[in-house]
Amino acid sequence: MLTGVSERLPIAVLVSGAGTNLQALLDTVHEREAQIVAVASNVPDAPALERARERGVACEVFPRARYGDRTARDQALASWLGERGARVVALAGYMELLGAPFLECFPDGVINVHPSLLPSFPGLQAVEQALAYGVKVFGVTVHFVDAGVDSGPVILQRAVELPDAREAQEVMSALRPLEHSMLPEAVALLAQGAVRRDEENPRRVIVDLPALRGGGG
């Protein structure tokens, strides 16, 4: 876990799409509890990059096709983020897996927001998976990233009852406000050094301070 964290935790954000979760971070914790020092994408024209540029945040694109393999791409990405001083990396709609060598550069420092109550429905199309299963309760998880697929220890979870939901967009409209508050909340908690592993069960994450409600974008 992070210790001795400064007032503004230097973080990087990885994006692949529109960047609404990045915007939530920019609108809440950026230049407060945290400082977004870099934004990177695997998609050259991702709208999220323009959101970062508008706030003067350094941006770069790391498409897989530019590199021989994922390991080479991950190494280049990790080096670029490290040069900018990032201590935590937040995945905000980043649609590629990161290998173990990348994760080792940021031990207990890579987090992701996922639209399900993990360990249920990991991976792509989580909401569609949940609808197909017929669940009545949906939710959002912020978790540490490990070498598996959405299998890292849970930091925060929140749920919403949608017993009559039939369409993925309907569910995502209900989950998006949770994502937009929970990812900044997790970053703020990390910035305060308020997140630690349970010594008796390393998969259990303990939050030592009350969650910082609010935020959104």
N, C-alpha and C positions, 0 to 999 in steps of 0.2 A: 504493500500500500504506500501511497505518497505520504511522506513526512516532511515537516519543515516547509510546507507550502507557503509561498509568498501571498500577499494580499490579492494580487492579480495572478491567477494561474495561467501560464501560457499554454494555449491549446491550439490544435489544428483540427480542421473539419474536412472530412472527405465526403464528396457529393457525386451524384450521377444525374440528377434531374432538376426539378423546379426549384428546390432549395427552401421549402417552407420551414423545415426544421432549422436550417441554417439561419433563416431570417428570425426565427424565434430566439436563437442564441444571440444574434446581433442586437435584438431589441431588448434583451433582458440582462444577461450576465456579461456581455462584451463591454469592456472598459469599466466594469464594476468588480464583480468577484473574479472575472477571468479576462484575458486578453487574447482574442483570436489573432494569432500571428501568421497563419497560413491557411489557405483553402486549396485543395487539390481535387481533381476529377479524373475519371477515366474516359469522360465524354467531352470532346472539344467544344461543343456548342451547348453545354448544359446551362440552362438559365440561371442556375445557382451561382455560377461564376460571376455574372454581372452584378448580382446582389452583393458579392464580396468586393468587387471593384468599386462599387458606389460608396463603400465605406473605407476605401483605401487599404484593403487587406491584400497581401501578396497572394497571387493565384498562379497555378501551373497545372498543366494537363499531362497525364501519364497514361496514354492509351497502350493497351497490351501489344498492338501491332508494331509499336516502335521498338520493342525489346524482343530478345530471343525467346524468353519464356517468362513465366510469372515471377520466378525468383529474381531475375534480373530487374524486372519492373519494380518489384517490392523493395529491392535494395536501393534503387534510384529514388523511389518515393520516400523511404525512410531517411535517406541521407539528406534530401531536400528539406524535409520537415525538421530534422535534427539541426540543420544549419540555421533554421529560424527560431530555434530554442523551444520548440514544442515539448511539453512534458506529458500532455494527455492528448489523445487523438479520439475525436468523436465521429462516429459514422452516422451521417444524417442522410439516409437514402442512398448509400453507397452500395452499388449492386454487383460487387465482386468480392470473392473471398480473399483474405490476406493470409499468407503463409506464416509458419512458425518463425522464420528468421525475422520477419517484420515485427511480429508481436514481441520477440525477445528484445527489440530495441526500445520498447515502451512497456516494461513489465508492470502488470496490473494498471496499465494506463491507456488501454484501448476500450472504448465503450460503444454500445450500439443501442438504438431504439428499434423495437420490433413490434408489429401490430398483432400480437397474440399474448395470451397468458402462458408463457413458456413454463414447462417443456412441451406444452401442446402446440402443434402446428408450427414447427420451425421451417426455415427455408422460404422459398419464393411462394407467392400467392397464399399467404397465411390466412387472410380473410376468406378467400375462396375455399380453402381447406375447411375452415371452421363452419362456413355455411353448408358445405356438402355433408359435414358430420351432423349438422342439425343442432348445434349448441344454442343455448339461450343467453349465455353470458359471454361477452367479448372483452378484450382488454389490451393493454399495452405493457410491455416489459422493457426496462432499461437494464442492460446487463454488461458485464465484462466480456470481452471477446477472447475466446481461446481458439485452438486449432480446429475445433469442430464447427458444425453449422448451428449457430444460435444455441450453443451448449454451455456457454460460460456462466459463472455465478450471477445470480440475480441481485441487482441493486435496488430497484424500485418496481413495483407492479401496481396497477390500478385497473378496475373493471367497470363495465357498464352493462346493465341488463337491456337486451334488445330481443325480446322473445318473438317478435313478429318480423324480424329482419329477413329480407329475401335477396337483396342486391348488395354486391360488394361496395358500391359507391355509398349506399346508405350507411353501411357499417363504418366505412372510412370517414365519413362526415362526422360521425359520433366519436371516433377515436382520435381524429386529428387534434382537437383541443387538448386531449390528454398528452399526446406526443409533444405538443408545443410547450406544455408546462413541465413535463417530467424530465426531458433531456436537459433543459437549463437547470432544473432543480438538482439533478445528479451532478452536473458540472460545479454548481455552487457548493454542494456538499463535499466534493473532492477538493475544491479550493480551500475549504475550511479544515481539511484533514479529518473529516467526520466519518469517513468510510473505512472500515477495516474488516479483515477476515476473522471469523470465529476460530479461536485456537483449537477448539474441540472438533470443529467441522469446517474445513477450509472452503467448502462449497457455500457455506452460509455467510452472507455479508451483513455486518452490523453497522447501522447508522447511529452515531453517537449524539447528533444534534437533531432538533426538530426539523422536519422537512420545510423548505422554503416554498410555500405555496405562491401561486401567482405566475405572472409571465404569460406569454402567448404571442402570436404573430399571425 
